[in-house]
Amino acid sequence: MNVLGKKSTWDTIVSFVYFIFQLMFTIFIVNVLWVCERRFFLENHTYKKTKIGRLGFLFRERTLHPARTMFVTSIYQTLWAFTIVGYPIKHYAYSMVPFICAENPNIKTRKAIKLSIAMTRGYKWQLFKVDLSMIGWTLLSSISFGAVGVFWSNPYTTAIDAEVYLQLRREAIKNKIEGYEELNDKLLDLDLLEELMAEEAAQKGENPDIVRSIPICTIKVPENNENGGGE
């Protein structure tokens, strides 16, 4: 009772509990929403009327594996920050991890990180120039205490990052870099799917048929229907 009665001890306990709560909130809520946001913008590239409800697809599918991947990635980035020089390089090397998790939530942590490093190899300077082109929005967001970021620049910059990922994804799949098989959502980029099908058909001397690659929903009509029933 004497130990617990000391103010410094209670301050330490409260601070520790707050730290644990903040850590769990970041890992299981913030990081998961970060990945869900990327998924929304990736789908919006192809499907212009993507519903806002997609921002919670990981919670509905009860797939929280990306939370672990994002947490491990943040630890790596923090450790690299102590090297000063290595941090900006690794920042861009790991920048595709949330998009990879958004496409394939079940990918293993090590594979997601390695794939991100492979996808950004040779493109870090271009990624830096993309960020540099948006520095004006960052300054406006800071001046407006985040208002510009919330209502305009954040969605704008995230949409640009999604387009960058889709371009790097396209290069990774075409060049068949190590781990490209994990980029397994074929319907995420229909333009790329059509190109790959055309190339495959050309090699076989056939005509590509992209319709056959898209899942068809079959609806059964009762036989007493006036049209005679059927599918």
Order of alpha helices (4+ residues) and beta strands (2+ residues): alpha-alpha-alpha-alpha-alpha-alpha-alpha-alpha-alpha-alpha-alpha
